[in-house]
Structures are given as structure tokens and as C-alpha cells.
Amino acid sequence: MPKLVRPADAVSAADQKLVGSDRVLAVLAELARHPDGIGLEEMARAVASPKPTAHRALASLRRAGFATQNGHGRYVLGDEFLRLAFAHHEARPDHVRVTPILQALCDRYGETVHYAVLEGTSVVYRSKLDPPAGAVRLTSVVGGRNPAHCTGVGKVLLAHALPDETAVRVWVGDRTLEQPTERSIGTVEELHAALERIRALGYAIDDQENERGVNCIAVPAYLTSPTVPSGAISISGLTYRTPLDKLVSDLPAIRAIVAGENLA
């Protein structure tokens, strides 16, 4: 007599498939954290899975070209994954439109420039351009995140997204605002006051709030809408070399470049 499949059994089977796909994604994400490669035992520990399970996930990724093994037998991201990721990034409309702007700012100031968007409580860097020589390279990376309330790009975007103190309180909720340095904003009241100033001025600064010795100026970027910023653009540099008052005094030129002027 055929075995009857109870609803609970069917759910369990579906859950197992979901867990399997989630495990592959977890392994893929872990691979991205190890550019020099990771061994099977390390991977199993990192994703909290038995070695056979981690090995099956790696095998699936290898078949798709998303993972491979280097000469030392350690697993790394595969070229096919990198090709797809770079092709997608390069074809993004905002990236295509912002690249000439970042290049013009980088050439003018000889400092690192960023384009970032707001995601929840963080900013995510969509594009970054370093000067070819001379400047100290910053630790930010494309795809990297920082707390929105202590970055220039984040505060610019929060000023548009959080129009009053009630909205700020809802956004902060019951969490404690992270303070990477002693200059970082730490309370709802401080953040609300800062956003009020940014709305009045039309730009934001980061005066060593995210990283000691580094400051920046940020302005909104309207790449896809004339009224709603698609993201924000910042110029970041070491405080001793590019002080904030120099950047603020040059704000009209910065705004003109971000608006697409002076790019010929």
C-alpha cells in the first residue's frame, strides 16, 4: 500500500530544499570574504554545516562556474561569478551616469570620491574612484557599508528621507546609534538637529565622524529624478591635506560638476 504523505512531510521536504539553496548562498557569501581562498573544513565551520553539506554546496557552485579551486586546493570565487557581477555593475544606469562625475571630481581635488545609496540604517557604496597617485587609499569598497548617521552621504540621504523628529525616532527605534569616533552622532536629538542643518544648507559634512583623520563633503545626486535623490556623492580626504573649509568654499564648483556641468 503506498505511503500517504502527510502535509507536515510535504512542508518538511520543501523546507529541506529551501535550506539547501540557502546553504549554497551562505557558502557563496563566505567565499567572497576569502580572496586568498578557504579550505573545506574552514568553510564548514564558517557556515555551521557538516563537511559533506558544505562540499555539496561548493560542488554546485563549481558546476555553475561561481567557485573554483586555486593551486593550493582552496576554494575561491569563480571567474564566471566575477564576470556576471562586474558586467551587472558596469551596466547599472546610475553607475554609467555617475562615472564621469566622479572622474571630474577626482581630477579636480585629487581625492577619493564615492557614490552611495541608502539601505535601511546603512549606506552602500555603489561606485568609488581613487586618484591614480599621491592620495592615501581609503578603506571603503564598492558594495561596502557604513552607518548612515555618521557619514556625509548617509546624512544627506537621511535629510531627505526623515523630514521631522518623529521620523528620526522611528528610524532609530530602540537601537543605540553606533559611534565609530568621539565625533559621531549618538542621539536622536543630535541627528535631528544635524538633518535640519543639512536641509537648510543642501550639503553634509563628515568631520572625522566615521574615521579619525578623514573628512568629507557630500551632496545629493539626482541621476534618475529631478526631485528625489538617487544617491549621494562625496569627496573624502585626509584632514591635514584637504580641510573641510577648502571643500565648503568650493561648493558651487562641486554642485556644478554633480549637476553634469563642466564635464566637457
N, C-alpha and C positions, 0 to 999 in steps of 0.2 A: 504494500500500500504506500503511495507516495507521501512523503513527509509534508505536512502542512507548514507553510511559512507564516509565522505569526507577525503581526505588524511590528513588534519590537525587534524581531530578527531583521526585517527589511530596513528599519531605521539603522540598526547596527551596521549592516552592510554598506549603507550609504555613508554613514559616519566614517567607516574604515577607508572608503575611497577619498573622502574629504581630508582625513588625517594624512593619507598618503600624499595627496597633492600639496597640502600644507607643509609636509616634511620636505618635499623637493624644493619648495620655495624657501624654506628655512635654510636648507643646505646652500642654495644659490646665494642667498644673502650673506651667509657666513663666508663663502668663497670670496666675495667682494671685499671682505675685511682682511684678506691674506694675499696681497700681491706677490709675496715670495713663496706662496704655496702652503698647503696644510695637509697633514697626514690623515689617514683614515681614522686612527684612534682619536686624534685630536678633534676631528670633525664629529665623531660620535659623541664625545664628551660635550662639545660646544652646543649641539642641538638636542642633547639629552635623549639619545636614541641608541639602541643596540647597534653594534658594528654591522651586522647584515642589513639592517634597515638603512643605515647611512650609506652603505655600499650600493644598495639598490637605487637610492636617490641619485648618487653620483653616476651610476651607470646610465640612468635615464637622461641626465644632463649631458653625458658624454655622447650619447647617441644623437642628441639634438645639436651637438657642436657647442653647447654652452659651457662645457667643462672639458679639461684635458689634464694630462699628467706631464709634469716637466721632467727633465733628465734625472732628477733625484727621486722620482716616483711620487712626488707631492702633487696634490690637485690644485689647479688654478682655473680662473675663468677662461673659457674658450674664445677663440678669435671670432666665431660666429656671433656670440653674445655681444662682444665688443663692437663688431661691425653694425649690428642692429641698433645698439644703444647710441653710438656716435651718429649714425645716419638719422635716427629719430631726432636727436638733439639738434643737429645741424639744420634740419628741415623745419623745426618749430617756427611758426610765424614771428613770435616775439624775439627769438634768438636772431633770426635773419634781420629783423628791423633794428635790433639794438646794437648789433656788432659794429656798424660804422660809427655810432655814437660813442661807444666805449673806446674805440680806437682813437677818435678825435680827442676825447678827454685824457686818455693815457698819453698821447703825444704831447698835449699841451702842458700837463702837470708832471709827467714823469713818475706817476704813482699808480698804484693798483686801483682798478675800477671794478665795480660789481653791478650786476642787475639781479634783483631778488624779488620774490613774491612772498605773500603772507599765507601761511598754512597753519591754522589753529593758533597756538601760542608761540610759534616759531616763524622765522624767515628761512626760506630755502633759496640758496644761490643758484640761479639759472645760468648765469654767464659770469665769467671773470677774465680780466685781461691784465697781465703784468707787463711792466715796461721791459724791453729786451735786456737792459743792463742798468746797473747803478743802484736800483732800489732794492731794499730788503724784501724778500718774498713773504707775504702774509700766510697764515696757516689756513685760511679759508679755501674751500674746494667747491667746484661745481657739484651740486647735489647735497652739499653740507648744510647743516642747520645751526642757528644760534637763537637764543631767546629774543623775541621781538622787542621787548620793552627796553633792552639795553643796547640796541643797535640803531644807527641812524636810519637805515632803510626800514627797519621794523617800526620805528616810531612814526615815520612819515605815513606808512600804510595804516597804522593804528589810528592816527589822527583822522583819517577818512572813514575808517570802519567803526570807530567808537565815538559818536558825536557828543556824548554827555557823560557825567559821572556815573549815572546808573548803568550805562552800557559798559563802562570801565569795570565797575564792580561785578557785573555778570561775567565779563570776560576773565577776570582774575579768579572769581569763585572762591573756593576755600583753600586754594594753594598758596604757598609762600613764594613770593617773587624771587627768583634766583638773582644773586648779586655776585657776578664774577669779580668785580673790583669794589673798592670802597666808594667809588663814584656812581655805582649803579643805582637805578631807581629801585626802591624797596617797598613802597606802599601805594595803595590805590590813590591816595591824595596827591602824592608826588607825580604819579603817572598822569592823572587827570590834568594837573597844572601844566605838565610838560606838553601834553597834547593840545591844550588850549593855546599855548605859545606857538606851537608848530602850525596850527591852523591860521593864526594871525600872521606869521612870518612867511609861510609857504615852503619852508625847508626845515630840516632837522640836523642836529649835530650829535656826534658821539664823542664826548670829551673823555677818552680813556675809560668808558663805561663798560666796554666788553673785553678790552685787553689793555693792560698797562702799557703806556708808551705809544699807543696808536690812537689817532683821532680821525674823524671823517665828517664829511658833509654829505647830505642826501636830499634828493628832490624826487617828487613823483614823476613817473613816466606814463604818458598816455599813448600807448602803442596801438591799442585796439578800440579806444573810445575817447571822445573829447571831454568827457565829464568824469569817468570812473578810471582811476589809475590801474593799469595792468600790473604794475610793479613799481619798484623804486630803483634809482641809480645813485651810487655813492662813489666818492673819491676818498680813498683811505691812504694815510701815510704816517710816518713816524713824527711824533710831536716836535722834535728838535729840528726836523728838516722842512716840514710843511705844516706850520702852525695854523690853527683854525682861523685866526683873523685874516690870514692871507687868502684862504678859501672863501670866507664870507665876503671879503671885499671884492672878489672876482665873481660873485654870484650871478650878475647879469650875463656874463660870458658863458657860465655853466648852463644857465637856463636856455640860452640861445642854442647851444650845442645839443642839449637834450630835446629841444623842440625841432631839431633837424636842420637848423640854420648853420651856416659856416662849415658845411660838410663837403663843399665842392673841392 
